[in-house]
């Protein structure tokens, strides 16, 4: 079974057993989480496409870890003013294992 879910403003193509990293979601490690915004659900025989979301579909997952992504560097610079600042940012992420698609 294959599904496409929307969370954190992004879309993810998933199947049972997948481990994905998404924008930070509330909850502790080991908690269960349900996704309500399911855009697509299907397998080789049957396909369901939402308009924009499917109402009867369910995707359940388990939170594995709350962590931070790799550091992304940025620079602010103003020409001819001797102004240059380098900064870094680490986005908080949640690692999830997909347990059930129905």
N, C-alpha and C positions, 0 to 999 in steps of 0.2 A: 504494500500500500504506500502510495506517495502522496504528499500533501505540500501545499504552499501556505505558509502562515505569515502574518504581518505583525511585527512587534518592534517598538522603538523607531517607527518610521521607515523600517526596512522590511524586505520580503526574504524569506528563507525557504528553500526547497529541502524537505526533510523526509525521512522514513524512520520506522521504528529502530531504535538502537543507536541513532545518530547522536553525536555530541556536538553541540553548537555553542558559539560564544555570541551573546546578544548584549544590547545596551542594558545597563543595570536595572534589575527588577527587585522589588522588595521581597525579603524572605531570607531565611538562614539556610546554611548547607544542610541538605537532607530533606528540606520541605518539598511538598508536591505543588505543582503549578498547572493551571489550565489556561489554554489559549482559546480565546473566543473569536478572534478575527481570522477565519480560515477562508482563503480565496479559491483553493483548488483541492480536489480530493479524487484519487483515481488509482486504477491498476490496469492490467492488460485488457480486462473485459468491460469495465464500467468507468465512466468519467463524469464528475460533477463539477461544474464551474459556478461560482457564486456571482451574485449581482448586487452589490460588490462582495458580500460575504455569504457563506453557507450557514443556514440556521440550525440544522440537526447534527452537524459534524462536531466531533470533539477531538482535541489533541491534548494529551497529558504528558507532563514531564517531571523530572526530579532535578532540583538544584544541586549541582556538584560542588561549586565553589563560587565565592564572590572575590574578585581580584581586580587588577588593573591591566590595561593593555600596554603594549610597548610605548616608550616615550616618543613623542613627535616633536621635533624642533621647529621653531619659527624665528624669524628675524624681523624687527622693526627698523627702518632706516629712513633718514631724511637727507637728501642730497645737499652737499655743501654746508651742512650745519654741525658736523662732527657728532652726529647723533646715531648711535647704533645700539640696539638691545637684542640680545639673544634670549629666548625663553623656551621652556619645555612644558609639555602637558601629557599627563597619563589619564586616559579615559577609564572610568570604572566600568567593568563588564561582569556579566554573570554567565557561568558555564552551565549548560543544561543538557541532560540526557533525555531523549524522547522515549517514553515508555509505552504509550498506547495511542493509536490512531483509530478512530471509529466514526 
